[in-house]
């Protein structure tokens, strides 16, 4: 019995000392300590909680802040011209040029990773469906943009006094580029021609 009591007292003194060391170490930003006591049938671990070490903090922060979308490209398509009346020089509609009309789009990588080279499909509405062209799109660094355009085919014009046409552009239609948002790659607009 005397031996067990002495062992218990020794363990308590050691634990108190270790706690004091851990308390002072915690102020310095060091890691927790584990001590062993021998008061029972088996030694038991007691974790003396202190502040995590700098290395542990960095590792934990990295694990907590990992975002599956953190390193992805994001191709976003928008009209090249300002305004939304869909008349010449607004939206996607270029200037009238003797019937040689063009549509223009701006594609920007708003993500955090360089996008691979891909393409943009520009299609025009016709009586029985859609038809159009495929325009190459180079690699784009984060924040970089590129302008694509296409001539409007004669058959795309429709209407009476106010002729118009409908165009749809889809950046990376083949989904070759892995993006954070696949729903901002399409733009569908109508351009209105001059009266008469």
C-alpha positions as CSV (number, residue, x, y, z in Angstrom):
1,X,0.0,0.0,0.0
2,X,2.8,2.4,0.9
3,X,4.4,1.8,-2.5
4,X,1.2,2.5,-4.4
5,X,0.6,5.7,-2.4
6,X,4.1,6.9,-3.1
7,X,3.7,6.1,-6.8
8,X,0.4,8.0,-6.9
9,X,2.0,11.1,-5.2
10,X,4.9,11.0,-7.6
11,X,2.6,10.8,-10.5
12,X,0.6,13.8,-9.2
13,X,3.7,15.8,-8.7
14,X,4.8,15.0,-12.2
15,X,1.4,15.8,-13.6
16,X,1.4,19.2,-11.8
17,X,4.9,20.0,-13.1
18,X,3.9,19.0,-16.6
19,X,0.8,21.1,-16.5
20,X,2.9,24.1,-15.4
21,X,5.3,23.4,-18.3
22,X,2.4,23.1,-20.7
23,X,0.8,26.3,-19.5
24,X,4.0,28.3,-20.1
25,X,4.6,26.5,-23.4
26,X,1.0,27.3,-24.5
27,X,1.9,31.0,-24.2
28,X,4.7,30.5,-26.6
29,X,2.5,28.7,-29.1
30,X,4.0,25.2,-28.7
31,X,2.0,22.0,-29.0
32,X,0.2,20.0,-26.4
33,X,1.9,17.4,-24.2
34,X,0.9,13.9,-23.2
35,X,1.8,12.6,-19.7
36,X,1.5,9.1,-18.2
37,X,0.1,8.3,-14.8
38,X,0.4,5.0,-13.0
39,X,-2.4,5.2,-10.4
40,X,-4.5,2.4,-12.0
41,X,-3.9,-1.1,-13.3
42,X,-2.5,0.4,-16.6
43,X,-0.7,3.6,-17.4
44,X,-3.2,6.1,-18.9
45,X,-2.6,9.0,-21.2
46,X,-3.7,12.5,-20.2
47,X,-3.6,15.2,-22.9
48,X,-2.7,18.5,-21.5
49,X,-4.2,20.9,-23.9
50,X,-2.2,23.8,-25.0
51,X,-2.2,25.9,-28.2
52,X,-1.3,24.0,-31.4
53,X,2.1,24.5,-32.8
54,X,2.6,26.8,-35.8
55,X,3.0,23.8,-38.1
56,X,-0.2,22.2,-36.8
57,X,-2.0,25.5,-37.2
58,X,-0.9,25.8,-40.8
59,X,-1.9,22.3,-41.6
60,X,-5.3,22.6,-40.0
61,X,-6.0,25.9,-41.7
62,X,-5.1,24.4,-45.1
63,X,-7.3,21.4,-44.5
64,X,-10.2,23.6,-43.3
65,X,-9.9,26.1,-46.2
66,X,-9.6,23.7,-49.1
67,X,-12.3,24.5,-51.6
68,X,-12.9,22.2,-54.5
69,X,-13.5,25.3,-56.7
70,X,-10.5,27.2,-55.4
71,X,-8.3,26.3,-58.5
72,X,-10.6,26.3,-61.5
73,X,-11.2,28.4,-64.5
74,X,-14.5,30.1,-65.2
75,X,-15.3,31.2,-68.7
76,X,-18.0,33.9,-68.6
77,X,-19.6,35.3,-71.8
78,X,-21.1,38.7,-72.2
79,X,-22.1,41.2,-75.0
80,X,-19.2,43.1,-76.5
81,X,-21.1,46.4,-76.8
82,X,-22.8,48.5,-74.1
83,X,-26.5,48.9,-73.9
84,X,-29.4,46.5,-74.1
85,X,-31.7,47.9,-76.9
86,X,-30.4,45.2,-79.3
87,X,-30.0,47.8,-81.9
88,X,-26.6,48.3,-83.8
89,X,-23.7,48.9,-81.4
90,X,-25.6,47.6,-78.4
91,X,-25.5,44.1,-76.8
92,X,-24.0,41.7,-79.3
93,X,-25.1,43.7,-82.4
94,X,-22.3,45.3,-84.4
95,X,-22.7,48.3,-86.7
96,X,-24.7,48.1,-89.9
97,X,-22.3,47.8,-92.8
98,X,-24.1,47.5,-96.0
99,X,-25.9,44.3,-94.9
100,X,-22.6,42.7,-93.7
101,X,-23.6,42.4,-90.0
102,X,-21.4,40.9,-87.3
103,X,-22.1,39.7,-83.8
104,X,-19.4,40.2,-81.1
105,X,-18.9,38.6,-77.7
106,X,-16.5,39.0,-74.9
107,X,-15.3,35.9,-73.0
108,X,-13.5,36.4,-69.7
109,X,-11.9,33.9,-67.4
110,X,-13.2,35.0,-64.0
111,X,-11.7,31.9,-62.3
112,X,-8.5,31.3,-60.5
113,X,-6.8,28.9,-62.9
114,X,-5.7,29.3,-66.6
115,X,-8.3,27.8,-68.9
116,X,-7.2,25.4,-71.6
117,X,-7.6,26.3,-75.3
118,X,-11.1,25.5,-76.4
119,X,-13.8,27.0,-78.7
120,X,-16.9,29.1,-78.8
121,X,-20.0,28.0,-80.9
122,X,-22.0,30.9,-82.4
123,X,-25.3,29.8,-83.9
124,X,-28.1,31.6,-85.7
125,X,-31.8,30.8,-85.6
126,X,-33.4,29.6,-88.8
127,X,-36.8,28.3,-89.8
128,X,-36.1,24.7,-88.8
129,X,-33.4,24.9,-86.2
130,X,-30.0,26.5,-85.7
131,X,-26.8,26.7,-87.7
132,X,-23.6,28.5,-87.2
133,X,-19.8,28.5,-86.8
134,X,-17.2,27.4,-84.3
135,X,-14.6,30.0,-83.3
136,X,-11.3,29.1,-81.6
137,X,-10.7,30.3,-78.1
138,X,-7.1,30.5,-76.8
139,X,-5.9,29.8,-73.3
140,X,-6.9,32.6,-70.9
141,X,-5.2,33.5,-67.7
142,X,-7.3,34.5,-64.7
143,X,-8.8,37.9,-65.4
144,X,-7.9,37.8,-69.1
145,X,-10.6,38.2,-71.8
146,X,-10.9,37.5,-75.5
147,X,-13.3,38.8,-78.2
148,X,-15.0,36.4,-80.7
149,X,-17.2,37.4,-83.6
150,X,-19.1,36.0,-86.5
151,X,-20.7,37.2,-89.7
152,X,-24.5,37.0,-89.7
153,X,-25.7,34.8,-92.6
154,X,-28.2,36.2,-95.0
155,X,-30.7,33.5,-94.2
156,X,-30.8,34.4,-90.5
157,X,-32.7,37.6,-91.1
158,X,-36.4,37.4,-90.7
159,X,-39.4,39.7,-90.2
160,X,-41.1,42.5,-92.2
161,X,-40.5,46.2,-91.7
162,X,-38.2,45.5,-88.8
163,X,-36.0,42.6,-89.8
164,X,-34.2,40.9,-87.0
165,X,-32.2,37.8,-86.2
166,X,-31.5,35.7,-83.2
167,X,-28.1,34.5,-82.2
168,X,-26.8,32.2,-79.5
169,X,-23.2,31.8,-78.4
170,X,-21.8,29.1,-76.2
171,X,-18.3,29.3,-74.8
172,X,-16.7,25.9,-74.4
173,X,-19.8,24.1,-75.6
174,X,-17.9,20.8,-75.6
175,X,-17.2,21.3,-71.8
176,X,-13.5,20.7,-72.3
177,X,-12.6,23.2,-69.6
178,X,-13.4,22.3,-65.9
179,X,-15.2,25.3,-64.5
180,X,-16.6,26.6,-61.2
181,X,-19.8,27.6,-63.0
182,X,-21.0,26.0,-66.2
183,X,-24.2,28.2,-66.4
184,X,-22.6,31.5,-67.4
185,X,-21.3,30.2,-70.7
186,X,-24.4,30.8,-72.9
187,X,-25.8,34.1,-74.3
188,X,-29.0,34.2,-76.4
189,X,-30.0,37.6,-77.9
190,X,-31.9,39.1,-80.7
191,X,-30.6,42.0,-83.0
192,X,-33.1,44.4,-84.5
193,X,-32.5,45.8,-88.0
194,X,-33.3,49.2,-89.3
195,X,-36.9,50.1,-90.2
196,X,-38.0,49.7,-93.8
